[in-house]
Amino acid sequence: MRNRRSGQALVEFALALPILIVLVAGVLELGRGYSFAVETSDASRDAARLVAGKTSTTNGPGLTAMCNLVKADLAAAVASANVACPTQVNHAPPFVAGTDYTAPAPDHAVVAVYCGTSLDCTGSVQSNYNSEVDVFVYYGFSDLKVLGGGITITGSSRATTAW
């Protein structure tokens, strides 16, 4: 009689185990996705602040400096070579994948920026003061296909220029 019960428990465990594994994998993937969402959001916020900022002797820092900052912010999640930036968009958001920027491949990031009326986000004090700057960081999240795969995580930020 005892062997029969332990056999029944083993069968029940074998039936429940795949469900438990999928649940645990899904929770882990959600956690990974959330951490990438926080990183892309932080990178876009830092980039917008940098591009909108100005010192007393210079105009805005430009897109190259912004790109380097985004690469540094995303270094823990994405290899620097896998960050495509910047794509300058000539209109205010929303941006459309395939039209305004190239959709990111899995484990790659794409940066799209709108610099208001400025070319290269450098601006000048007189003409572009209090202009809008929008920075979007798109990350191609490659999950374990538990959540469907091929998810694009977006971080965005808007700042007002001081130049």
C-alpha positions as semicolon CSV with decimal commas, in nm:
position;residue;x (nm);y (nm);z (nm)
1;M;0,000;0,000;0,000
2;R;0,286;0,241;0,084
3;N;0,456;0,190;-0,255
4;R;0,133;0,272;-0,430
5;R;0,102;0,610;-0,256
6;S;0,461;0,706;-0,326
7;G;0,406;0,610;-0,690
8;Q;0,096;0,828;-0,701
9;A;0,288;1,121;-0,552
10;L;0,563;1,075;-0,809
11;V;0,312;1,085;-1,095
12;E;0,146;1,399;-0,953
13;F;0,485;1,564;-0,912
14;A;0,578;1,472;-1,271
15;L;0,257;1,633;-1,393
16;A;0,301;1,950;-1,186
17;L;0,676;1,998;-1,248
18;P;0,654;2,138;-1,606
19;I;0,394;2,392;-1,494
20;L;0,612;2,500;-1,204
21;I;0,918;2,529;-1,428
22;V;0,730;2,748;-1,677
23;L;0,603;2,969;-1,393
24;V;0,950;3,014;-1,245
25;A;1,104;3,081;-1,589
26;G;0,831;3,337;-1,660
27;V;0,894;3,519;-1,333
28;L;1,268;3,525;-1,401
29;E;1,211;3,660;-1,754
30;L;0,979;3,929;-1,623
31;G;1,250;4,030;-1,379
32;R;1,510;4,044;-1,657
33;G;1,274;4,244;-1,875
34;Y;1,206;4,488;-1,594
35;S;1,577;4,540;-1,532
36;F;1,629;4,616;-1,904
37;A;1,334;4,856;-1,893
38;V;1,492;5,041;-1,602
39;E;1,828;5,057;-1,783
40;T;1,678;5,190;-2,107
41;S;1,474;5,446;-1,914
42;D;1,780;5,563;-1,719
43;A;1,988;5,584;-2,037
44;S;1,726;5,793;-2,219
45;R;1,684;6,024;-1,919
46;D;2,059;6,078;-1,883
47;A;2,093;6,139;-2,258
48;A;1,810;6,393;-2,265
49;R;1,960;6,580;-1,969
50;L;2,303;6,584;-2,132
51;V;2,178;6,701;-2,470
52;A;1,954;6,968;-2,318
53;G;2,230;7,098;-2,092
54;K;2,475;7,374;-2,170
55;T;2,769;7,532;-2,000
56;S;2,840;7,903;-2,009
57;T;3,107;7,859;-2,277
58;T;2,955;7,596;-2,506
59;N;2,638;7,519;-2,690
60;G;2,465;7,182;-2,647
61;P;2,704;6,884;-2,642
62;G;2,574;6,725;-2,961
63;L;2,471;6,376;-3,061
64;T;2,812;6,210;-3,040
65;A;2,849;6,290;-2,672
66;M;2,491;6,174;-2,612
67;C;2,560;5,846;-2,791
68;N;2,869;5,781;-2,581
69;L;2,667;5,841;-2,263
70;V;2,393;5,598;-2,373
71;K;2,655;5,332;-2,453
72;A;2,810;5,380;-2,108
73;D;2,468;5,359;-1,937
74;L;2,376;5,041;-2,125
75;A;2,720;4,878;-2,086
76;A;2,593;4,628;-1,827
77;A;2,315;4,507;-2,057
78;V;2,433;4,559;-2,414
79;A;2,775;4,539;-2,576
80;S;2,883;4,882;-2,701
81;A;2,899;4,751;-3,058
82;N;2,532;4,652;-3,032
83;V;2,410;5,008;-2,966
84;A;2,310;5,188;-3,287
85;C;2,297;5,558;-3,224
86;P;2,193;5,813;-3,284
87;T;1,910;5,823;-3,532
88;Q;1,796;6,183;-3,556
89;V;1,424;6,213;-3,627
90;N;1,287;6,533;-3,780
91;H;0,953;6,537;-3,598
92;A;0,826;6,514;-3,244
93;P;0,726;6,172;-3,108
94;P;0,571;5,925;-3,152
95;F;0,838;5,756;-3,361
96;V;0,750;5,466;-3,592
97;A;0,969;5,157;-3,622
98;G;1,084;5,100;-3,977
99;T;1,008;5,459;-4,077
100;D;1,185;5,676;-3,819
101;Y;1,432;5,422;-3,684
102;T;1,535;5,064;-3,748
103;A;1,373;4,818;-3,508
104;P;1,638;4,665;-3,283
105;A;1,752;4,308;-3,332
106;P;1,753;4,082;-3,025
107;D;2,010;4,198;-2,766
108;H;2,067;4,524;-2,957
109;A;1,967;4,881;-2,876
110;V;1,867;5,167;-3,105
111;V;1,862;5,532;-3,001
112;A;1,629;5,783;-3,170
113;V;1,640;6,153;-3,086
114;Y;1,441;6,460;-3,180
115;C;1,637;6,782;-3,125
116;G;1,363;7,034;-3,192
117;T;1,484;7,288;-3,443
118;S;1,850;7,216;-3,377
119;L;2,081;7,028;-3,608
120;D;2,289;6,768;-3,421
121;C;2,145;6,889;-3,085
122;T;2,412;7,159;-3,058
123;G;2,188;7,463;-3,083
124;S;2,272;7,818;-2,987
125;V;2,158;8,032;-2,700
126;Q;1,945;8,277;-2,898
127;S;1,762;8,059;-3,148
128;N;1,677;7,740;-2,959
129;Y;1,635;7,834;-2,596
130;N;1,363;7,622;-2,428
131;S;1,338;7,390;-2,727
132;E;1,215;7,032;-2,685
133;V;1,455;6,737;-2,689
134;D;1,317;6,382;-2,695
135;V;1,538;6,076;-2,656
136;F;1,408;5,723;-2,704
137;V;1,611;5,408;-2,639
138;Y;1,470;5,089;-2,791
139;Y;1,606;4,752;-2,676
140;G;1,534;4,422;-2,851
141;F;1,463;4,193;-2,556
142;S;1,539;3,831;-2,632
143;D;1,355;3,618;-2,381
144;L;1,338;3,242;-2,352
145;K;1,021;3,242;-2,565
146;V;0,825;3,208;-2,242
147;L;0,669;3,550;-2,296
148;G;0,640;3,514;-2,673
149;G;0,985;3,640;-2,775
150;G;1,078;3,942;-2,983
151;I;0,976;4,211;-2,736
152;T;1,099;4,570;-2,782
153;I;1,153;4,755;-2,456
154;T;1,138;5,133;-2,477
155;G;1,283;5,399;-2,252
156;S;1,204;5,761;-2,329
157;S;1,267;6,105;-2,188
158;R;1,188;6,466;-2,279
159;A;1,388;6,765;-2,170
160;T;1,381;7,139;-2,237
161;T;1,701;7,288;-2,369
162;A;1,907;7,552;-2,197
163;W;2,082;7,644;-2,521
